[in-house]
Amino acid sequence: MAETQNQEEEPKPRIKPIIEAADSLSLGISMVVAVVMGVGIGYLIRSLTEIWWTFWIGVFIGIAAAVLNVYKAYSKQHKMFEELAKEPRYAIKKQLDDEDDEDYGEKNY
């Protein structure tokens, strides 16, 4: 019977944690790449139009892309932690009794 249970259980994926870790590490790299690409786009636009302030448009586009990458990573992690908090073994149980409450406003020495 133990053999049938082992066969029924699916093996845990070995590569999934590695991919998730690489995804988390790539956030810093993606921020740098977004800003560098924005600077490159700004420089290209400036060289094509000969208008000096168009360079800053590219810089702001790159910074906006980096902020968007951070927001997407945050929302993904937040969603994952919300699902994790719903699991019973991680649920926080409120155990407040009137006897255990202490009044920190009044000092009795």
DSSP file (Angstrom, degrees, kcal/mol; ACC not computed):
  #  RESIDUE AA STRUCTURE BP1 BP2  ACC     N-H-->O    O-->H-N    N-H-->O    O-->H-N    TCO  KAPPA ALPHA  PHI   PSI    X-CA   Y-CA   Z-CA
    1    1 A M     >        0   0    0      0, 0.0     4,-1.6     0, 0.0     5,-0.1   0.000 360.0 360.0 360.0 -34.9    0.0    0.0    0.0
    2    2 A A  H  >  +     0   0    0      1,-0.2     4,-1.9     2,-0.2     5,-0.1   0.848 360.0  55.6 -64.8 -33.5    2.9    2.4    0.7
    3    3 A E  H  > S+     0   0    0      1,-0.2     4,-1.8     2,-0.2    -1,-0.2   0.878 105.0  51.5 -67.6 -37.1    4.2    1.8   -2.8
    4    4 A T  H  > S+     0   0    0      1,-0.2     4,-1.8     2,-0.2    -1,-0.2   0.866 108.6  51.5 -69.2 -34.3    0.8    2.9   -4.3
    5    5 A Q  H  X S+     0   0    0     -4,-1.6     4,-1.8     2,-0.2    -1,-0.2   0.902 109.5  50.0 -67.6 -39.4    0.9    6.1   -2.3
    6    6 A N  H  < S+     0   0    0     -4,-1.9    -2,-0.2     1,-0.2    -1,-0.2   0.863 111.6  48.7 -65.7 -35.2    4.4    6.9   -3.5
    7    7 A Q  H  < S+     0   0    0     -4,-1.8    -1,-0.2     1,-0.2    -2,-0.2   0.837 110.0  51.7 -73.6 -31.3    3.3    6.4   -7.0
    8    8 A E  H  < S+     0   0    0     -4,-1.8     2,-0.2    -5,-0.1    -2,-0.2   0.828  92.3  87.1 -74.4 -31.6    0.2    8.5   -6.7
    9    9 A E  S  < S-     0   0    0     -4,-1.8     3,-0.0    -5,-0.1    -4,-0.0  -0.493  80.7-129.5 -70.8 133.5    2.2   11.5   -5.2
   10   10 A E        -     0   0    0     -2,-0.2     2,-0.1     1,-0.1    -2,-0.1  -0.626  25.9-109.3 -81.7 140.9    3.6   13.7   -7.9
   11   11 A P        -     0   0    0      0, 0.0    -1,-0.1     0, 0.0     3,-0.0  -0.442  36.5-108.6 -68.5 142.6    7.2   14.6   -7.6
   12   12 A K        -     0   0    0     -2,-0.1     2,-0.2     1,-0.1    -3,-0.0  -0.492  37.7-105.6 -71.2 137.8    7.9   18.2   -6.6
   13   13 A P        -     0   0    0      0, 0.0    -1,-0.1     0, 0.0    -3,-0.0  -0.441  28.0-163.6 -66.5 135.1    9.3   20.3   -9.5
   14   14 A R  S    S+     0   0    0     -2,-0.2     4,-0.5     1,-0.1    -2,-0.0   0.776  83.8  49.2 -89.1 -29.0   13.0   20.9   -9.0
   15   15 A I  S  > S+     0   0    0      1,-0.2     4,-2.2     2,-0.1     5,-0.2   0.716  91.5  77.5 -86.9 -21.2   13.4   23.8  -11.4
   16   16 A K  H  > S+     0   0    0      1,-0.2     4,-2.5     2,-0.2     5,-0.2   0.912  94.0  48.1 -60.4 -46.8   10.5   25.9  -10.2
   17   17 A P  H  > S+     0   0    0      0, 0.0     4,-2.2     0, 0.0    -1,-0.2   0.867 111.5  52.3 -61.7 -32.9   12.2   27.3   -7.1
   18   18 A I  H  > S+     0   0    0     -4,-0.5     4,-2.3     2,-0.2    -2,-0.2   0.913 110.1  47.4 -67.8 -41.7   15.3   28.2   -9.2
   19   19 A I  H  X S+     0   0    0     -4,-2.2     4,-2.2     2,-0.2    -1,-0.2   0.907 111.9  50.2 -66.0 -41.6   13.2   30.0  -11.7
   20   20 A E  H  X S+     0   0    0     -4,-2.5     4,-1.8     2,-0.2    -2,-0.2   0.889 111.5  48.7 -64.3 -38.7   11.3   31.9   -9.0
   21   21 A A  H  X S+     0   0    0     -4,-2.2     4,-2.3     2,-0.2    -2,-0.2   0.909 111.2  49.3 -67.3 -41.2   14.6   32.9   -7.4
   22   22 A A  H  X S+     0   0    0     -4,-2.3     4,-1.8     1,-0.2    -2,-0.2   0.865 108.3  54.8 -65.4 -34.8   16.1   34.1  -10.7
   23   23 A D  H  < S+     0   0    0     -4,-2.2     4,-0.3     2,-0.2    -1,-0.2   0.899 109.6  46.8 -64.5 -39.9   12.9   36.1  -11.3
   24   24 A S  H >< S+     0   0    0     -4,-1.8     3,-1.0     1,-0.2     4,-0.4   0.890 112.9  48.7 -68.9 -39.2   13.4   37.9   -8.0
   25   25 A L  H >X S+     0   0    0     -4,-2.3     4,-0.7     1,-0.2     3,-0.6   0.791 101.1  65.1 -70.7 -26.8   17.1   38.5   -8.6
   26   26 A S  H 3X S+     0   0    0     -4,-1.8     4,-2.7     1,-0.2    -1,-0.2   0.569  79.5  83.7 -75.7  -6.2   16.4   39.9  -12.1
   27   27 A L  H <> S+     0   0    0     -3,-1.0     4,-1.8    -4,-0.3    -1,-0.2   0.932  92.4  45.5 -62.5 -46.0   14.4   42.9  -10.6
   28   28 A G  H <> S+     0   0    0     -3,-0.6     4,-1.9    -4,-0.4    -1,-0.2   0.900 114.3  48.5 -63.5 -41.2   17.6   44.9  -10.1
   29   29 A I  H  X S+     0   0    0     -4,-0.7     4,-2.6     1,-0.2    -1,-0.2   0.905 109.5  52.4 -66.3 -40.7   19.0   44.0  -13.5
   30   30 A S  H  X S+     0   0    0     -4,-2.7     4,-2.3     1,-0.2    -1,-0.2   0.843 106.9  53.6 -66.8 -31.9   15.7   44.9  -15.1
   31   31 A M  H  X S+     0   0    0     -4,-1.8     4,-2.0     2,-0.2    -1,-0.2   0.937 111.3  44.8 -65.8 -45.4   15.7   48.3  -13.4
   32   32 A V  H  X S+     0   0    0     -4,-1.9     4,-2.6     1,-0.2    -2,-0.2   0.922 114.0  49.5 -64.0 -43.6   19.2   49.1  -14.7
   33   33 A V  H  X S+     0   0    0     -4,-2.6     4,-2.7     1,-0.2    -1,-0.2   0.892 109.1  52.8 -63.9 -39.6   18.3   47.9  -18.2
   34   34 A A  H  X S+     0   0    0     -4,-2.3     4,-2.1     2,-0.2    -1,-0.2   0.920 112.2  44.3 -63.2 -43.4   15.1   50.0  -18.3
   35   35 A V  H  X S+     0   0    0     -4,-2.0     4,-2.6     2,-0.2    -2,-0.2   0.916 113.9  49.8 -68.2 -42.0   17.0   53.2  -17.4
   36   36 A V  H  X S+     0   0    0     -4,-2.6     4,-2.5     1,-0.2    -2,-0.2   0.910 111.6  48.7 -63.3 -41.2   19.8   52.5  -19.8
   37   37 A M  H  X S+     0   0    0     -4,-2.7     4,-2.6     2,-0.2    -1,-0.2   0.899 110.6  51.5 -65.4 -38.3   17.3   51.8  -22.6
   38   38 A G  H  X S+     0   0    0     -4,-2.1     4,-2.7     2,-0.2    -2,-0.2   0.916 110.5  48.1 -62.5 -43.3   15.5   55.0  -21.8
   39   39 A V  H  X S+     0   0    0     -4,-2.6     4,-2.7     2,-0.2    -2,-0.2   0.908 112.0  50.5 -62.8 -41.3   18.8   57.0  -21.9
   40   40 A G  H  X S+     0   0    0     -4,-2.5     4,-2.4     2,-0.2    -2,-0.2   0.909 111.2  47.5 -63.1 -42.2   19.6   55.3  -25.2
   41   41 A I  H  X S+     0   0    0     -4,-2.6     4,-2.7     2,-0.2     5,-0.2   0.917 112.6  49.9 -65.0 -42.4   16.1   56.2  -26.7
   42   42 A G  H  X S+     0   0    0     -4,-2.7     4,-2.5     1,-0.2    -2,-0.2   0.908 111.3  48.3 -62.1 -42.0   16.5   59.7  -25.4
   43   43 A Y  H  X S+     0   0    0     -4,-2.7     4,-2.4     2,-0.2    -1,-0.2   0.902 112.1  49.7 -65.2 -40.3   20.0   60.0  -27.0
   44   44 A L  H  X S+     0   0    0     -4,-2.4     4,-1.8     2,-0.2    -2,-0.2   0.924 112.1  47.0 -64.5 -44.7   18.7   58.6  -30.3
   45   45 A I  H  X S+     0   0    0     -4,-2.7     4,-2.6     1,-0.2     6,-0.3   0.908 112.6  50.5 -63.7 -41.0   15.7   61.0  -30.3
   46   46 A R  H  X S+     0   0    0     -4,-2.5     4,-2.3     1,-0.2     5,-0.3   0.902 110.3  48.9 -64.0 -40.3   18.1   63.9  -29.5
   47   47 A S  H  < S+     0   0    0     -4,-2.4    -1,-0.2     1,-0.2    -2,-0.2   0.823 115.3  45.0 -70.9 -28.5   20.5   63.0  -32.3
   48   48 A L  H  < S+     0   0    0     -4,-1.8    -2,-0.2    -5,-0.2    -1,-0.2   0.864 124.9  30.3 -79.8 -36.9   17.6   62.7  -34.8
   49   49 A T  H  < S-     0   0    0     -4,-2.6    -2,-0.2    -5,-0.2    -3,-0.2   0.651  90.3-137.8 -99.2 -15.6   15.8   65.9  -33.9
   50   50 A E     <  +     0   0    0     -4,-2.3     2,-0.5    -5,-0.3    -3,-0.1   0.749  61.2 131.1  61.2  25.7   18.7   68.1  -32.7
   51   51 A I    >   -     0   0    0     -6,-0.3     3,-1.1    -5,-0.3     4,-0.3  -0.955  51.8-149.8-109.6 122.5   16.5   69.3  -29.7
   52   52 A W  T >  S+     0   0    0     -2,-0.5     3,-1.2     1,-0.2     4,-0.4   0.824  89.1  57.1 -65.9 -35.3   18.4   69.0  -26.4
   53   53 A W  T >> S+     0   0    0      1,-0.2     4,-0.8     2,-0.2     3,-0.6   0.619  86.8  77.4 -76.7 -11.5   15.4   68.4  -24.1
   54   54 A T  H <> S+     0   0    0     -3,-1.1     4,-1.3     1,-0.2    -1,-0.2   0.753  84.0  66.7 -69.1 -20.9   14.2   65.3  -26.0
   55   55 A F  H <> S+     0   0    0     -3,-1.2     4,-1.7    -4,-0.3    -1,-0.2   0.907  97.6  53.0 -60.3 -41.0   17.1   63.4  -24.3
   56   56 A W  H <> S+     0   0    0     -3,-0.6     4,-2.5    -4,-0.4    -1,-0.2   0.767  99.3  62.4 -70.0 -25.4   15.2   63.9  -21.0
   57   57 A I  H  X S+     0   0    0     -4,-0.8     4,-2.1     2,-0.2    -1,-0.2   0.936 105.9  46.2 -61.7 -45.4   12.1   62.4  -22.4
   58   58 A G  H  X S+     0   0    0     -4,-1.3     4,-2.4     2,-0.2    -2,-0.2   0.889 110.7  52.6 -63.6 -40.0   13.9   59.1  -22.9
   59   59 A V  H  X S+     0   0    0     -4,-1.7     4,-2.3     1,-0.2    -2,-0.2   0.934 110.8  46.9 -62.3 -45.2   15.4   59.3  -19.4
   60   60 A F  H  X S+     0   0    0     -4,-2.5     4,-2.4     1,-0.2    -1,-0.2   0.860 110.2  53.4 -66.3 -34.6   12.0   59.8  -17.9
   61   61 A I  H  X S+     0   0    0     -4,-2.1     4,-2.1     2,-0.2    -1,-0.2   0.916 110.0  48.5 -63.7 -42.1   10.6   56.9  -20.0
   62   62 A G  H  X S+     0   0    0     -4,-2.4     4,-2.0     2,-0.2    -2,-0.2   0.908 112.1  47.7 -64.2 -42.7   13.4   54.7  -18.7
   63   63 A I  H  X S+     0   0    0     -4,-2.3     4,-2.4     1,-0.2    -1,-0.2   0.900 111.1  51.7 -65.8 -40.1   12.7   55.7  -15.0
   64   64 A A  H  X S+     0   0    0     -4,-2.4     4,-2.3     1,-0.2    -1,-0.2   0.892 109.1  50.5 -63.2 -38.9    9.0   55.1  -15.5
   65   65 A A  H  X S+     0   0    0     -4,-2.1     4,-2.0     2,-0.2    -1,-0.2   0.888 109.9  50.5 -66.1 -38.0    9.7   51.6  -16.9
   66   66 A A  H  X S+     0   0    0     -4,-2.0     4,-1.9     2,-0.2    -2,-0.2   0.915 110.9  48.2 -65.6 -42.4   11.9   50.8  -13.9
   67   67 A V  H  X S+     0   0    0     -4,-2.4     4,-2.4     1,-0.2    -2,-0.2   0.892 110.0  52.7 -64.6 -39.0    9.2   52.0  -11.5
   68   68 A L  H  X S+     0   0    0     -4,-2.3     4,-2.5     1,-0.2    -1,-0.2   0.887 107.1  52.4 -63.5 -38.5    6.6   49.9  -13.4
   69   69 A N  H  X S+     0   0    0     -4,-2.0     4,-2.1     2,-0.2    -1,-0.2   0.906 110.2  48.1 -62.8 -41.5    8.9   46.8  -13.1
   70   70 A V  H  X S+     0   0    0     -4,-1.9     4,-2.6     2,-0.2    -2,-0.2   0.914 111.3  50.5 -65.3 -42.4    9.1   47.3   -9.3
   71   71 A Y  H  X S+     0   0    0     -4,-2.4     4,-2.7     2,-0.2     5,-0.2   0.911 110.3  49.3 -62.8 -42.6    5.4   47.7   -9.0
   72   72 A K  H  X S+     0   0    0     -4,-2.5     4,-2.0     2,-0.2    -1,-0.2   0.911 112.5  47.6 -63.7 -41.3    4.7   44.5  -11.0
   73   73 A A  H  X S+     0   0    0     -4,-2.1     4,-2.3     2,-0.2    -2,-0.2   0.900 112.5  50.1 -66.0 -40.1    7.2   42.6   -8.8
   74   74 A Y  H  X S+     0   0    0     -4,-2.6     4,-2.8     1,-0.2    -2,-0.2   0.935 110.9  47.8 -63.3 -46.4    5.6   44.0   -5.6
   75   75 A S  H  X S+     0   0    0     -4,-2.7     4,-2.1     1,-0.2    -1,-0.2   0.869 111.7  51.0 -65.6 -34.5    2.1   43.1   -6.7
   76   76 A K  H  X S+     0   0    0     -4,-2.0     4,-1.9    -5,-0.2    -1,-0.2   0.931 113.7  43.7 -66.0 -45.2    3.2   39.6   -7.6
   77   77 A Q  H  X S+     0   0    0     -4,-2.3     4,-2.4     2,-0.2    -2,-0.2   0.886 112.2  53.5 -67.2 -38.5    4.9   39.1   -4.2
   78   78 A H  H  X S+     0   0    0     -4,-2.8     4,-2.1     1,-0.2    -1,-0.2   0.907 109.0  48.9 -63.1 -42.1    1.9   40.7   -2.4
   79   79 A K  H  X S+     0   0    0     -4,-2.1     4,-1.9     1,-0.2    -1,-0.2   0.898 111.1  50.4 -63.9 -40.3   -0.5   38.3   -4.1
   80   80 A M  H  X S+     0   0    0     -4,-1.9     4,-1.9     1,-0.2    -2,-0.2   0.903 110.9  48.4 -65.7 -40.8    1.7   35.3   -3.2
   81   81 A F  H  X S+     0   0    0     -4,-2.4     4,-2.1     2,-0.2    -1,-0.2   0.839 108.1  54.8 -70.1 -32.2    1.9   36.4    0.5
   82   82 A E  H  X S+     0   0    0     -4,-2.1     4,-0.9     2,-0.2    -1,-0.2   0.910 109.5  46.9 -65.4 -40.9   -1.8   36.9    0.7
   83   83 A E  H  < S+     0   0    0     -4,-1.9     4,-0.5     1,-0.2     3,-0.4   0.882 112.0  51.2 -65.9 -37.4   -2.4   33.3   -0.5
   84   84 A L  H >< S+     0   0    0     -4,-1.9     3,-1.1     1,-0.2     6,-0.3   0.867 104.8  56.4 -67.2 -36.4    0.2   32.1    1.9
   85   85 A A  H 3< S+     0   0    0     -4,-2.1    -1,-0.2     1,-0.2    -2,-0.2   0.750  98.6  62.4 -68.3 -22.8   -1.5   33.9    4.8
   86   86 A K  T 3< S+     0   0    0     -4,-0.9    -1,-0.2    -3,-0.4    -2,-0.2   0.669  79.4 102.8 -76.8 -16.2   -4.7   32.0    4.0
   87   87 A E  S X> S-     0   0    0     -3,-1.1     3,-1.2    -4,-0.5     4,-0.6  -0.449  78.2-129.1 -68.0 139.3   -3.1   28.7    4.8
   88   88 A P  G >4 S+     0   0    0      0, 0.0     3,-0.7     0, 0.0    -1,-0.1   0.825 103.5  58.6 -62.7 -32.3   -4.1   27.4    8.2
   89   89 A R  G 34 S+     0   0    0      1,-0.2    -4,-0.1     3,-0.0    -2,-0.0   0.722 112.1  40.8 -73.8 -16.7   -0.6   26.8    9.5
   90   90 A Y  G <4 S+     0   0    0     -3,-1.2    -1,-0.2    -6,-0.3     2,-0.1   0.406  86.8 119.3-106.0   0.3    0.4   30.4    9.0
   91   91 A A    <<  -     0   0    0     -3,-0.7     2,-0.6    -4,-0.6    -5,-0.1  -0.430  63.6-129.0 -69.4 138.5   -2.9   32.0   10.2
   92   92 A I        -     0   0    0     -7,-0.1     2,-0.5    -2,-0.1    -1,-0.1  -0.783  19.2-148.8 -91.3 123.8   -2.5   34.2   13.2
   93   93 A K        -     0   0    0     -2,-0.6     2,-0.7     2,-0.0    -1,-0.0  -0.788   9.9-133.9 -95.3 131.5   -4.8   33.4   16.0
   94   94 A K        +     0   0    0     -2,-0.5     2,-0.4     1,-0.1    -2,-0.0  -0.750  26.7 175.5 -85.8 119.3   -6.0   36.2   18.2
   95   95 A Q        +     0   0    0     -2,-0.7     2,-0.6     2,-0.1    -1,-0.1  -0.674  15.0 155.4-124.3  75.1   -5.7   35.1   21.8
   96   96 A L        +     0   0    0     -2,-0.4     2,-0.3     3,-0.0    -2,-0.1  -0.907  13.9 178.2-108.5 122.6   -6.7   38.2   23.8
   97   97 A D     >  -     0   0    0     -2,-0.6     4,-1.0     1,-0.1     3,-0.3  -0.887  37.4-125.0-115.8 151.4   -8.1   37.8   27.3
   98   98 A D  T  4 S+     0   0    0     -2,-0.3     3,-0.2     1,-0.2    -1,-0.1   0.826 112.0  56.7 -63.8 -29.6   -9.0   40.6   29.6
   99   99 A E  T  4 S+     0   0    0      1,-0.2    -1,-0.2     3,-0.0    -3,-0.0   0.841 106.3  48.7 -70.6 -33.1   -6.7   39.1   32.2
  100  100 A D  T  4 S+     0   0    0     -3,-0.3    -1,-0.2     2,-0.1     2,-0.2   0.650  87.6 102.7 -84.2 -15.0   -3.7   39.3   29.9
  101  101 A D     <  -     0   0    0     -4,-1.0     2,-0.4    -3,-0.2    -5,-0.0  -0.477  56.5-159.4 -71.2 136.7   -4.2   42.9   28.8
  102  102 A E        -     0   0    0     -2,-0.2     2,-0.9     3,-0.0     3,-0.1  -0.921  17.1-129.8-116.1 143.8   -1.9   45.4   30.4
  103  103 A D        -     0   0    0     -2,-0.4     3,-0.3     1,-0.2    -2,-0.0  -0.818  23.9-179.7 -93.0 108.6   -2.6   49.0   30.6
  104  104 A Y  S    S+     0   0    0     -2,-0.9    -1,-0.2     1,-0.2     3,-0.0   0.557  72.6  69.6 -86.4  -7.9    0.6   50.7   29.4
  105  105 A G  S    S+     0   0    0      1,-0.1     2,-0.5    -3,-0.1    -1,-0.2   0.800  93.2  59.9 -78.9 -28.5   -0.7   54.2   29.9
  106  106 A E  S    S-     0   0    0     -3,-0.3     2,-0.6     2,-0.0    -1,-0.1  -0.881  74.5-150.5-106.9 127.4   -0.7   54.0   33.7
  107  107 A K        -     0   0    0     -2,-0.5     2,-0.6     2,-0.0    -3,-0.1  -0.861  11.3-173.6-102.5 120.0    2.6   53.4   35.5
  108  108 A N              0   0    0     -2,-0.6    -2,-0.0     1,-0.1     0, 0.0  -0.938 360.0 360.0-112.5 112.3    2.5   51.6   38.8
  109  109 A Y              0   0    0     -2,-0.6    -1,-0.1     0, 0.0    -2,-0.0   0.422 360.0 360.0-103.8 360.0    5.8   51.4   40.5
